[in-house]
Amino acid sequence: MSDRHGVTNIVIAGLGGQGIVTGSDILAHAAFAAGHDVKKSEIHGMSQRGGSVSSDIRFGPRVHSPMVPHAEADFLIISESSQVLPNRHRLGPQGRLITPDAVPQLFQDESSQQAARMVNVALLGVLSAHLDIAEAHWIDAIRTQLPEKLHEMNLRAFRQARGIEALFGTLTGDSRPRPTL
């Protein structure tokens, strides 16, 4: 998915402390490594107090502005359900909404604290199945942007989410049964 100029528009939104900026850094790093021109912007409301945070990431052959135009996001990644409604208007007519509901089985065996630390990387795994960015670029970006102690669990979450999306299309409304992880 991209606009007529080959630019892909992505918005990541959630609450302060959920790793929205880190998630957008991972995405920007992977897209840049894949040879794209990348622009990124962030909006930090009352982020230190759990307020809304969003980041626009645009990449393609040539990107002029870091801001995703109104109602033109190809993908809207939401890490907190309370942020769907305030951000839904950013999604384009053919855009896809990605929420933690896309990968709930990934977190069944994790503590809530561990799950919270992995959710954005898992959502990027879902996204990655829809973008022409090699998995190696994503893995390098995760390793570069996250502390070493978080690599193993986040890479596992990324790979599992990417695999589930590639096989079962959680974004497409596909009703095929999902595997138990």
N, C-alpha and C positions, 0 to 999 in steps of 0.2 A: 504494500500500500504506500502510495506517495502522491504528491500533487503533480500537476502537469509539468513541473520543472524537475521532477525526480527527488523532491525533498520529502522526507518522512518526518511527521510531526507527532511528538509524544509528550504527554503530560503525566507526571507522577505526583500524586497528592496524598496527604495524610496529616498526621499530627506531629508536633514537635517531639523529638526524641525517638521517632520511629525509623530514622535512617533514610529519610527522603532524599536529602542532599547526597549522602553516600551512594544510594541507588542510582541517582542521576549521574554521579561521577563514574560509576562502573559502566553505565550505558554509553556515556560520552567517550570514555576511554576505548571501549570495544569498537564503537563506530569509527573513531579516529584511526585505530589500528587497522581497520578494514579499508582505509583509504578515503574515507568521506571527509568533507568539510563539515565541521560540527560547531554548533552554537548552542549555548545553554544559559538559562537565566533561572533565578530563584526568587521566590516570594516568601519571606519569613514574617508571618503575622506575629502573634504572641507565642512564637515557637518554643521559647524556653519555659513557658507555662503550659505546654500541651496544646497550644493554639494551632491553627491551620498553617501548613507549609505546602508549597507546591514548587515544582521545577519543570520548566519547559525545555525540551531537548529537540533540536532540529538537526537533521543531517542529510547530506546528499552531495551531488557534484559541486554545487555552489549555494551557500546559504547566506542571505543578506541580513536577516534579523534573528535574534535569539528567541523572540516571542512567537508562540504558536498563535496564528490568527484565530479570532473567535469562531467557534463551531467548525474547526478544521483539524482537530486532533485525529490522527489515524488510530492511535491507541491512548486510552486513559487508564492508567494504573493507579488503583486506589488501595492503600494499605489499611484503611480504617473505614468501616461501613458508614459512619456518620459523615464522611466526606464525599459520598457519591452524589447526593442531591446538590450540594453547593458547586460541584465541578462538572456535573453532567452536561451542562450547556457548552462545554469546551469540546465535546466529542463531535466529530463530523458525521454526516449522514450515513456513511459506510464504515464509520469508526468502530473499534472494538473496546469494550470495557473489560478490564482484567481486575479481579478482586481476589482476596484470599479464599473465597468460596470455590475458585477454580481448582485449588489444590489442597482441600482440607485433610485428605488422608496422609499427607506428608508430615503432619504434625501430631498424629495420634500418640506416638510414643515419646514425644518430647515434653519437657517441662514447659510451662507457659512462658518462662523467661527465655529459654532456648528458642522456642517457636517464634517469639517476638523478634529475636535477633536474626532469624533466617527468613522471615516472611518476604521482605523486599527482594532478596536474592532469588527466592523461589518464584516470585512474580516475574522477575527478569528472565527466569528459565522458561516460563510460559511464553513471554514476549519473544524470546530468542527463536522459538520454533517458527515464527512468522516473519523474521527478518533475514536478509541475506548477509549475515555476519557470521563468519566461521566460529565454531565452538571454541577453538583455540584462542581466539581474540577475547571471548567472554571469560575464559578461565584465567588468562593473563590479567585481565582487568580486575577480576575478583581478588586474585593474589596481590595485585598492586595496591588496591584501594582498602583492603581489610587487613587487620593485624593477623600475624601468622597463626595465633591460637584459634582464630575463627575460620581458617581456610577449610579444614576438613568438613565440618558440619555444613558450611555454606556451599561448598562445591557439591556435596551430596544432595542438598536441597535443590540446587540449580539443575543438576543432571537429571534428577528424578522428575522435576516439574517439566523440564524440556522434553523428556521422553514421554511423559503422559500426554502432553499437548500434541506432540508429533504423532502419536498413535491414536489418540482418541478425540482430539479437537475439542477441548473443553469450552472454547470460545464460540464454537459454531452452533451450540444448542444440540449437538449430536447426542442421541439417547443411548448410544452403545454403553454397555456396562464398563465400569472403571475397575482396574485391578486393585486388589488389596495389597498395600505395601507393608 
